[in-house]
Amino acid sequence: MNVLPTHFQCFCCDLELTNHSELDVVELGGQYKMEEIYDPREYYEIEGDEEPDFDYGND
């Protein structure tokens, strides 16, 4: 998902940029790509803390 920032606020110094042209001046106005990474156990709603045994037939 690509996003375009429209607001920036610094909680340390109370700087607040409220539109895209202000963000562009300080080079924070470009597009950003947000990437979501899922854990397979969460995605498939798998219960339990056991690790799978991938050592099949290697006796």
C-alpha positions in Angstrom: 0.0 0.0 0.0 1.4 3.4 -1.0 0.6 6.4 1.2 1.1 10.1 0.8 1.7 12.0 4.1 -0.5 15.0 4.8 0.4 15.9 8.4 3.5 15.7 10.7 3.7 16.5 14.4 6.8 16.3 16.6 5.9 15.7 20.2 9.3 16.8 21.5 9.5 20.3 20.0 5.8 20.9 19.0 6.6 21.3 15.4 3.5 20.8 13.3 3.3 20.6 9.5 -0.2 20.6 8.3 -0.2 20.3 4.5 1.7 18.6 1.7 3.6 21.7 0.6 5.1 22.2 4.1 6.1 18.5 4.2 7.6 18.8 0.7 9.9 21.7 1.7 11.5 19.5 4.5 11.6 16.5 2.1 9.0 14.5 4.0 6.3 14.8 1.4 7.2 11.8 -0.8 5.2 8.6 -1.1 5.9 5.8 1.4 5.2 2.2 0.9 3.6 0.3 3.9 4.3 -3.4 4.0 2.5 -5.8 6.3 4.2 -9.0 7.3 2.1 -11.8 8.8 3.2 -14.6 11.0 1.8 -17.8 9.4 0.5 -19.0 12.8 -1.5 -15.7 13.2 -2.7 -15.6 9.6 -4.0 -19.2 9.7 -5.1 -18.9 13.4 -3.0 -21.9 14.5 -3.1 -22.5 18.2 -0.1 -23.8 20.3 3.5 -23.0 20.8 5.0 -26.2 19.5 7.5 -26.0 16.6 6.7 -28.3 13.7 8.9 -31.4 13.3 10.4 -31.1 9.8 12.8 -34.1 10.2 10.5 -36.5 8.4 12.0 -40.0 7.8 15.6 -39.0 8.5 16.3 -41.9 10.9 
